Amino acid sequence: MEDEMETVTAGGAPDSVESTIASARRYRDKVLADLPGLIIHRGDHIVHCNEGLARLLGYQAPDDVLVLPSVLDLVPEDALVAERSAYAECLAGVTRSDLRRTKRRRADRSVQWFDQLLEPIDWGGEPAVLEMLARVRPPAGFTEMPEQWQLLQAAIDAMPNGVLMLAGDLCMEG
């Protein structure tokens, strides 16, 4: 019977049901890691969280996020004012079509950068905020140094003034 389940193929394809299942699980984990996480909240109260968001933030399951006292528990202190303002605008019905760059506190208390979309929605007959978070992907030139890229991004975001980057010929970088 076990011989019937084995698949012998050329080119490195899986040779058993177990290895096929293991390969499918690895693929599923990679896909889930790249999907945006969704969280729905009203005021401070989290009303829904999907598995993708729980995974992005290092939690075992959505229920681990749902039991947090406030959605603001996911926001580092230095980003609280901006997030409160963005959430209030969204709850008031303001729709922004642009991505925001924001940071979130993970389950292990580390901080990670994300791209964020906020959408005002109706949840159970009341206004709520649909927040989508996706991992920030560093530019191609920084793939070898993600920690340095995050430090540079944090420094730029913390500056009260704009940043102008000039090339060697003193022309503005795109």
QUIDA-V817408 format. One record per pair of residues at least 12 apart in sequence whose C-alpha atoms are under 10 Angstrom apart, sorted by the first residue. I is the first residue (numbers start at 1). J is the second residue. Records with the same first field share a line. If there is no record, write none. Layout:
I=J, J
This chain:
2=16, 17
3=16
4=16, 17
5=17, 18
6=18, 19, 20
7=19, 20
29=55
31=52
32=51, 52, 53, 55, 56
33=52, 53, 55, 56, 134, 135
34=52, 56, 134, 135
35=51, 52, 53, 55, 56, 132, 133, 134, 135
36=50, 51, 52, 53, 56, 114, 115, 116, 117, 131, 132, 133, 134, 135
37=49, 50, 51, 52, 53, 54, 55, 56, 57, 116, 131, 132, 133, 134, 135
38=50, 51, 52, 53, 54, 116, 117, 130, 131, 132, 133, 134
39=51, 52, 53, 54, 62, 65, 66, 71, 118, 129, 130, 131, 132, 133
40=71, 118, 119, 120, 121, 123, 128, 129, 130, 131, 132
41=66, 70, 71, 87, 91, 121, 123, 127, 128, 129, 130, 131
42=70, 71, 87, 88, 91, 123, 126, 127, 128, 129, 130
43=70, 71, 72, 84, 87, 88, 91, 127, 128, 129
44=68, 69, 70, 71, 72, 73, 84, 87
45=66, 67, 68, 69, 70, 71, 72, 128
46=65, 66, 67, 68, 69, 70, 71, 72, 128, 129
47=66, 67, 71, 123, 128, 129
48=62, 63, 65, 66, 123, 130
49=61, 62, 63, 64, 65, 66, 130, 131
50=62, 63, 65, 66
51=63, 65
52=132, 133, 134
53=65, 131, 132, 133, 134
54=66, 106, 107
55=106, 107
56=104, 106, 107, 112, 114, 133, 134, 135
57=74, 104, 105, 106, 107, 108, 109, 110, 111, 112, 133, 135
58=105, 106, 107, 108, 109, 110
59=106, 107, 108
60=107
64=107
65=107
72=84, 104, 105
73=104, 105, 106
74=103, 104, 105, 106, 107, 109, 111
75=102, 103, 104, 105, 106, 111
76=102, 103, 104, 105, 106, 109, 110, 111, 112
77=104, 105
78=103, 158
79=102, 103, 104, 158
82=102
83=102, 103
86=100, 118, 129
87=118, 119, 120, 128, 129, 130, 131
88=128, 129
89=118, 119, 120, 129
90=118, 119, 120, 121, 127, 128, 129, 130, 131
91=118, 119, 120, 121, 122, 126, 127, 128, 129, 130
92=120, 127, 128, 129
93=119, 120, 121, 127, 128, 129
94=118, 119, 120
95=117, 118, 119, 120, 121
96=117, 118, 119, 120
97=117, 118, 119
98=115, 116, 117, 118
99=114, 115, 116, 117, 118, 132, 133
100=114, 115, 116, 117, 118, 133
101=113, 114, 115, 116, 117, 133, 134, 135, 136, 153, 157
102=114, 115, 116, 117, 133, 136, 154, 157
103=115, 116, 133, 135, 136, 154
104=133
112=135, 136, 150
113=133, 134, 135, 136, 137, 150, 153, 154
114=132, 133, 134, 135, 136, 137
115=132, 133, 134, 135, 136, 137
116=131, 132, 133, 134, 135, 136
117=129, 130, 131, 132, 133, 134
118=130, 131, 132, 133
119=131, 132
136=150
138=150, 153
